[in-house]
Amino acid sequence: MNGAAAIPSMSKRRDSLDTGMECSNGAAATLRDVSLQEISRRLAEFAELRGWDQYHSPRNLLLALVGEVGELSEIFQWKGEVEKGLPNWSRDDKEHLEEELSDVLLYLVRLADVCGLDLGQAALTKIVKNAKKYPVKIQTTNKASS
């Protein structure tokens, strides 16, 4: 097996992710803030228990990530601009969006982990770099124009 097709999907069904994904008190993980480290740890455990590590090379994970970004793009493909908060979307459409966004996040976190990178720290470092690269421009009012 080679290519992205060799990678079993990590989150096509919510019920398949529920196994072993509860908090220590038995509550669902969605009831609290979750760190990237926790997601990474759970994904690694999830893949190990299923024997998927053999398929999770950086290349294969990247190809799977690109496929998931394509599925995410399909949701917006013919909608034109949409309002923030998606007020005109159905509950089912929003749930579908959540699932595809989650697939992208999960593959991205797994890719970073397999590459030995701290994605959370890298993101914070990038925000600082962007702040220096794109400083806030202070707007001045022109009092001379009356």
C-alpha positions as CSV (number, residue, x, y, z in Angstrom):
1,M,0.0,0.0,0.0
2,N,1.3,3.5,-0.8
3,G,-0.2,7.0,-1.0
4,A,-2.9,8.6,1.0
5,A,-5.3,5.8,0.2
6,A,-3.2,3.6,2.5
7,I,-4.0,5.8,5.5
8,P,-7.2,4.8,7.3
9,S,-9.4,7.8,8.0
10,M,-8.9,9.2,11.5
11,S,-12.3,10.7,11.9
12,K,-14.9,9.9,9.3
13,R,-17.4,9.0,12.0
14,R,-17.7,10.5,15.4
15,D,-18.6,7.2,17.0
16,S,-15.3,5.7,15.8
17,L,-13.4,8.4,17.7
18,D,-15.3,8.0,20.9
19,T,-13.5,4.9,21.9
20,G,-10.9,5.9,24.4
21,M,-11.5,9.6,23.9
22,E,-13.3,10.3,27.2
23,C,-11.9,12.5,29.9
24,S,-10.7,10.8,33.1
25,N,-14.0,11.6,34.8
26,G,-16.0,10.0,31.9
27,A,-17.2,13.2,30.4
28,A,-16.8,13.9,26.7
29,A,-13.6,15.7,25.7
30,T,-15.7,18.5,24.1
31,L,-16.8,19.7,27.5
32,R,-13.5,21.5,28.2
33,D,-10.6,23.2,26.5
34,V,-8.3,20.7,24.8
35,S,-4.6,21.3,24.2
36,L,-2.8,20.5,21.0
37,Q,-0.6,18.2,23.1
38,E,-3.6,16.3,24.3
39,I,-4.9,15.9,20.8
40,S,-1.5,14.8,19.7
41,R,-1.2,12.2,22.5
42,R,-4.7,10.9,21.8
43,L,-4.1,10.6,18.0
44,A,-0.8,8.8,18.6
45,E,-2.6,6.3,21.0
46,F,-5.5,6.0,18.5
47,A,-3.1,5.2,15.6
48,E,-1.0,2.8,17.7
49,L,-3.9,0.8,19.0
50,R,-5.1,0.3,15.4
51,G,-1.7,-0.5,13.9
52,W,-1.8,2.6,11.7
53,D,1.7,4.0,12.6
54,Q,3.1,2.1,9.7
55,Y,1.0,4.3,7.3
56,H,1.6,7.6,9.1
57,S,4.7,8.8,7.3
58,P,5.0,12.6,6.8
59,R,4.3,12.2,3.1
60,N,1.2,10.1,3.6
61,L,-0.1,12.4,6.3
62,L,0.4,15.4,4.1
63,L,-1.4,13.8,1.2
64,A,-4.3,12.9,3.5
65,L,-4.3,16.4,4.9
66,V,-4.5,17.8,1.3
67,G,-7.5,15.5,0.6
68,E,-9.3,16.7,3.7
69,V,-8.7,20.4,2.8
70,G,-10.3,19.5,-0.6
71,E,-13.3,18.1,1.2
72,L,-13.5,21.2,3.3
73,S,-13.3,23.4,0.2
74,E,-16.2,21.5,-1.4
75,I,-18.5,22.7,1.4
76,F,-17.9,26.4,0.4
77,Q,-17.4,25.8,-3.3
78,W,-20.7,27.1,-4.7
79,K,-22.0,29.1,-1.7
80,G,-20.3,32.4,-2.6
81,E,-19.6,34.6,0.4
82,V,-21.1,33.5,3.7
83,E,-21.8,35.5,6.8
84,K,-19.7,35.1,9.9
85,G,-21.3,32.7,12.3
86,L,-23.1,31.0,9.4
87,P,-26.6,32.2,10.5
88,N,-28.3,30.9,7.4
89,W,-26.8,27.4,7.6
90,S,-28.7,24.4,8.8
91,R,-27.5,22.4,11.8
92,D,-26.6,19.5,9.5
93,D,-24.5,21.8,7.3
94,K,-22.7,23.2,10.4
95,E,-22.0,19.7,11.7
96,H,-20.6,18.7,8.4
97,L,-18.3,21.7,8.5
98,E,-17.2,20.8,12.0
99,E,-16.3,17.3,10.9
100,E,-14.3,18.4,7.9
101,L,-12.5,21.1,10.0
102,S,-11.7,18.5,12.6
103,D,-10.3,16.1,9.9
104,V,-8.0,18.9,8.8
105,L,-6.9,19.7,12.3
106,L,-6.4,16.1,13.2
107,Y,-4.2,15.4,10.2
108,L,-2.2,18.6,10.8
109,V,-1.6,17.8,14.4
110,R,-0.6,14.2,13.6
111,L,1.8,15.4,10.8
112,A,3.5,17.8,13.2
113,D,3.8,15.1,15.8
114,V,5.3,12.6,13.4
115,C,7.7,15.2,12.2
116,G,8.7,15.9,15.9
117,L,7.4,19.5,15.9
118,D,5.6,21.4,18.6
119,L,2.8,22.8,16.6
120,G,1.4,25.0,19.4
121,Q,4.8,26.6,20.1
122,A,5.4,27.0,16.3
123,A,2.1,28.8,15.9
124,L,2.8,31.2,18.8
125,T,6.3,31.9,17.3
126,K,4.7,32.6,13.9
127,I,2.2,35.0,15.5
128,V,5.1,37.0,17.0
129,K,7.0,37.0,13.7
130,N,3.8,38.2,11.9
131,A,3.3,41.0,14.4
132,K,6.8,42.2,13.7
133,K,6.4,41.8,9.9
134,Y,3.0,43.5,9.9
135,P,3.0,46.2,12.6
136,V,-0.1,48.0,13.6
137,K,-0.5,51.2,11.7
138,I,-1.6,54.1,13.9
139,Q,-4.2,56.2,12.1
140,T,-3.9,59.9,12.5
141,T,-6.7,62.4,12.0
142,N,-6.1,65.3,9.7
143,K,-7.2,68.3,11.7
144,A,-6.1,70.7,8.9
145,S,-8.9,69.7,6.7
146,S,-11.9,71.8,7.6
